[in-house]
Amino acid sequence: MAGSRRFRRHLIFINQRIVREGTDGESGLLSQCANRSSGPLVGVRVLEATTTWAGPMCAAVLADFGADVIKVEIPTGDVSRTVQPKLPGSDVSFMHATVNRNKRALSLDVRTQQGREIFLQLSAGVDVIVENFKSGTMAGYGLGYEQVCEVKPDIVYVSITGWGQFGPNHKAAGYDPLAQASSGFMSVTGAPDGPPTKAGTYLADDLGGLHGALGAMAALRHRDQTGEGQHVDVALQDALLFQSNGLPTLGAMGVEPERMGNEFGGTVPANVYDCKDGAVFAGVLLDTHWRLLAPIIGEADLADHESFASREERSANRELCNVLMANWCAARTQQEAVAELRAAGLPIAPVNTYPQAAQDPHVLERDMLQPTKLQDGTMAPITGPAVKFSRTPTRVRHCAPEIGEHNVEILTAIGIDADTQQALAASGIIGEPQQ
């Protein structure tokens, strides 16, 4: 117990030294992060112990916003590095390149005693920890919220799991498609006569990551006002339920929503329609839209017709409305249909593939694909940050790092000398130091 107390006092001293040296403009984690970052979160330090997507996405948002994020992964590397496909012409996984940009990398086996101690040393000098392992895993390593609080009492500790930190299912394995299934999301996704269908992306992971980042920033605000840290608990299922447009409330009151494919309940016509050379999503959201649309599609007499003028009346004539809209689109190219309806102020967009979206002038003008030099020297258009800041601009500052690329600078900053680093590498606790 005496040794444990001495170790905690040592970590608190390191934390104070890091903050002091960063403030004084000398060496230290804080000064390093200020030198390498841009964005509204410059000066915020994040320690990330995550895998795959939800946790890495949370930390990626914080990193994009300017936080100095240290990604901790086992010396053999996180699974995201091996997920196929690789970027064309490169040996880098699309997943790793996307979700681990703007971060520093430390290869460290936190399952070992020395690895645990190094993680706690780092914890003493950061503001936020992000982890997304099964509930209880980090505590089992001696790195749970309560244990980190011993060396960093005001830590903001973000845990992202499938089911959260409490509840009947909280110990169960939780992954993106399981949350999509259990939340009810899959029951309303897909064709009306087809099976329940998951999203084509890691939707639950993405939303869990976003809520984790929001929770971290809100908790930092509270800490700055009160000095109190806290444990931020994010469940993928909760994130999907929250983002389900009120359908859980209807469900709780006995209403079971229908699966409608590409259509909406009271919005008619609104669907995917084929043009000569592709498809568009088009339709009307308001009754005023219908009055503008009817003459364009050659049905001016239906603009104020008692069977079409209101949303309820068009819903009763859904099939006919779809036929009228489909016939109009079929006689035009995708570009012609988009130009004509947009000129009238009506909702329409091309149904693009991702290769087509990547060439969209609007996407490019918004800087959503940023040419980035990867570690192997190749260039790739990495997806850029979604939020645009007028005062604190963000971008992809640097590519996703190699395994343990920043071992030397991170470990040296907390006082671990070169000989000790070599010994740690030889024992497999860290990867071979990168020069």
N, C-alpha and C positions, 0 to 999 in steps of 0.2 A: 504493500500500500504506500509506503514511504517513497519507493521508486516511482510509482505512478503519479504521486503528487508532484515530485520533482520534475517529471516529464511534462505535466500540464503547465507548471510554472515556466518551464523552458519554452513551451509553445506560445504562451501569452507574451513572454519577452520577445520572441521572434516576431509576433504580430505587431507589437509596438514598434520594433525596429524597422519593419517593412514600411509601416505607415509614416514614421518619422523620416526615414531616408527618402521615401518618395516625395514627401512634402518639401524636404530640403534640396531636392533636385539631384540627389546622389543615386547610387545604385539601389535596386529594389523592385519588387513586383509592380508597385503603383507607378513608379516613374517609367518602367518599361511599357506598361499599358498606355500611359499618356503619350508616349513617343510613337506608338504604332497604330493608334486608333483614331477614328473620326466618327462623329455621330453624337446623338443626345446622351448616350450612356458612357461617354468617355470617363474613365476613373472608376467605373464599376468593375469589380473583379469576380469572375465566375469560375468555379471548379466543377467540371462535368464528368460524371461517372455514369455513362449510358451505353446503350447499344441500339442498333438498327435505326429507328426513325422518330418515335414520339419524343424521347428525351433529347436526342441530337437536334431535332427541329426546334424545341424550346430554346436550347443554347444557341442555335444558329440565328434565331430572331434576335436574341440578346447581343450576339456577336455582330450581326449586321447593324444594330443600333449603336455600336461603338464599344461595347464591353470587351474587356480582355478575357477571353475564354480559354481555359486550359482543359483540353479533352484528355482524360485519363483512360487508357485502354490497356488490356493485357499485352505483354511483349510480343505476342504473335499477331496482334491487331484485332480490331473489332470486326464483326461479321459484315458490316456495311462495305468493307474494303473488297469483299469477294463476291458480292451480289452481281449477277449478270443482268444486262449486258455491260461490257466494257465500252467506254467511249470510242468511237471509230478512230483508228490510227493510234490508240493509246492503250496502255495497260491499266488505266485507272477506271474503277467502277463508276458508273453514272451516279449511283447512290452516294458513295463517299464524296465524289467531287461536288455534289449538290449540297449536301447537308452538313459538311464539315469545313466549308470554306470559312475564312476569317477567324480561324481558331489556331491555337498552338497545341502541339501534341506532346504528351508525356506517356511513355510506355512504362507501366508500373503494375505489378501483381499485388493488388490490395488484399489478396487472400492470405498473404504471408505477414508475419509479425512486423518485419522491417518495412514492408510495403504499407501496412496500416499506419505505422508511425510517420512515414513520409507524407501520407495522405493527410493525417492530422496536422502535421507541420504546415502544409499548404492551406488547410482549412482555417488555420489561425490567421491567415493573411488575406482572406477573400471575403466578399460580401454575400455571395450566393453559392449554394451547392445545388446541382441538378442531378437527379438520379432517376432511373426508370426500371429498376429491377423489381422482381416479384416482392410483394410486401414481406418485410422481415429479413430480406437478404442482406442489406447493408448493415442492419443491426447485428446480424450474425457474424459479420466481419469485424464488428467493433466500430462501425462507422455510421451508425444510425443517428437520427436527430439528437437524441438525448446525449449520446456519446460525443458528438461534435460540439454540442453546447458547453461541454466541460472546458474546451479550449477556445471557443468562440461563442460567448453567451448570446450575442446579438445576431447570430447567423440567420439568414433566410434560406431555408432548406426545402427545396421543391422535390416532391416525390410524384412521379407520373406512373400509374399502373393501370391495368385493365379495369379493376373493380374498386380501387381506392384502398385506404388504410384501415377501414373498418366496414362492418356489414357481413352478412352470412357468407358471401362469396370472396371476401378479400384475400384469402390465401390461395385461391384458384389461379391457375395460369390464365393470363389475359392477353389477347392479341387483337389487332385491328378487326379482322373479320368476325371474331367472336362478339366484340362490342357492337358491330353493325347488326349482327343477328339478334342479340338479346335486347337491344334498345328499341326494336321495332322498325328501325330504319329500312332493313331489307324487305319488310313486308309491304312497303309502299313504293319500292323501286323495281322497275322492270315493266314489261308489257302487261296490259290488263289480263291477257289470257296466258301469261307465262309464269314461271316460278319466281319466288322472291329472289332478288338479285343484289349483290354487293356493289359498291361503287368501284369504278375502274382505277381509283387511286387509293392511297392509304389515308382515307378520309378521317377515320377515328384517330389515328396517330397524328395527323396534321392538326386537327382541332384540339386534341389533348396537348400537343406541343404549344399551340398558340395560347391556350388557357394557362398553361404553365408559365409562359413568358409574361402574360398579363398579371398572373398571381404574384410572380416574382417582383415585378415593378410596383405593384400595389403594396406588397409587404415592405419593400425598400422605402417607399413613401412613409409608411407607418413607423418603420425603424428610425428614419431621419427625424420624425416628429417626437418620438417617445423614447428612443433608445432600445426598444424591444424588437428582437427577432421573432421568428415563428416558423412553424412547419406548415408548408403549403401542400395540400393533398388534392391531387387531380386524378380523376378516373376517366378513362376513355369513354366508358358508357355514359357517365355524367355529361361529358362534353358533347356527345352526340344527342343526348336527350335535350340539353339546353339549346342546341342549334337545330332542333326539329320543328321550328315554326309553330309552336304551341300544340302540336299533335299529341304530346303526352297528356296535356290537360283534357283534350277531347277524349282520349282513351280512358282516363280516370273517371270520366263521366259517362262511360258506356258507349262512346261513339267510335266505331272502327273505320278509319279512313280507307278509301278505295285506292287500289293501284291503278294509276291512269297513264303510265308510260310517259310520253312527252306532252301530255295535255294537262290542263288545270281544271279544277272543279267548275268555277263560274266564269272562266275566261274563254270566250268562244268568238271566232276561231283563234286558236293558238296551238301550233303544232309544227312538226317538221314536214316540209313539203319539198318534193323533187322539182328541180329546174332542169333545163336541157343538159347542163354540165356539172351538176352538183346539187346539194340540198341547202335549204335555208330554214331557220326557225323564224317564223313570222306570225303575226296575229294582232289582236286588239286587247288592250287592258281596260279601256274605258268605253262608255257608250259614245262619247265624242269621237273616239278612234273609229268606231264602226261607221259613223256618218261620213268620215273622211274616206274610209276604205271602200265603201259600197260603190261610189261612182268610178273609182280607179279600177275595180275589177269588173266593171261593166254592169253593175246592178244598182244603178242610182235610185231606182224605184223602191229598193229595199232599205234605203237609209233611214227612213222614218216609218217603215212598215210595222204594223202592230205585232207581227210575228218575229221581228228581228231588232227592233229599236232598243230593247233593254237587255241587260245581261241575262236575266231569267228567261226571256223569250228566245234568245239565241242558244242558251243551254238546252232548251227543249227541242231546238232544231240543229243540234250539234253536227249530225251527219251531213246535212245539206250545206251548212256553213263550211265544213271541211272540203266538200266537193267543189264548191265555188272557188275557194282559195286555192285548192290544188290545181284546178284547171287553169287559173290565171298564172300560177308559177310555172306550170309545165310548158307554157308557151314562151318562156323567157329564159335567158341565161341567168346564172346566179348573180352576176354583176349587174345585169339590167334590173332584176327584181329588187336588189338591195338599193340601187341608186334611186329607183322610182319611189319606193315607199319611204326611204329616208328623206327624200326631197319634200314629201308631204308631212314629215314629222312623225311617221308611224314606226313602231318597233319592228326591226328585222335585223338579222345577222346571218352571215354565212355559217354553215356547219363545216368547220375546218377540221382537218387532221392536225396532229401536233406539228408535222413538217410544214403544213400550210400556215399554221398560226405563227411558227417561227419566222416566216417571211412576211408577215403582216406589217406594213409600214407603221401602223399605230403601235404595235408591240415593240418595234424597233425604236420608234421615237420616244417611247416611255422608258427605254433603257432596260427592258426586262430580260434581255440576253446580252451579257457583257463579256466580250472577248477576254479570256483569262489564260495566262501561261501556266500549264500544269507542271508538276514536279518532274515529269519525264521530258519536259521541253516542248511538248505539243501544245497547241492552242485549242481552247474549247469555249463555246458560248454558254457560260454558266448563268443560270437563272438568277436575276438580280432581285434586290429587296422590293417588296410591293409598296411600302409606305414611302412617300416623297416628302422630305422636310425642307422648308424654305430657308431655315437658318442653320441646320445641322445636317447637311447632306450625307447620305449613306451610299455605299456601293460594295461590290466584291473587291476588297482591298488586296487579298492574296488567296491563292488556291488552297484546297484542302491539303494538309501537311502529310509528309511521310510518317510512318510509325516511329514515334520517339524523336521526331526531328528537333524538338526543342528541349530534349532532356538536359543537356549541359547548361543552357541558360536558366532553365527553371530550377534545377537542383542547386546550381551554384548560387542563385539568388537567395536560397534559404540556408546557405552555409554548408552544403555538402561538397567536400573537396573532390578533386579529380581522382585521387587514389581510392576514396570511398566509392565514388561512382563506378570505377572499374571493378571493384570488388562486388558491388551490387549487380553489375552486368554479368560477371562471371558466375554468380549464383542464380541467375535467371530472374531476379527480382525486378530489374529494369532491362530494357533492351540495350544493345550495344550503343554507347553514346554516339550521336550523330555530330560530325564536325562541319 
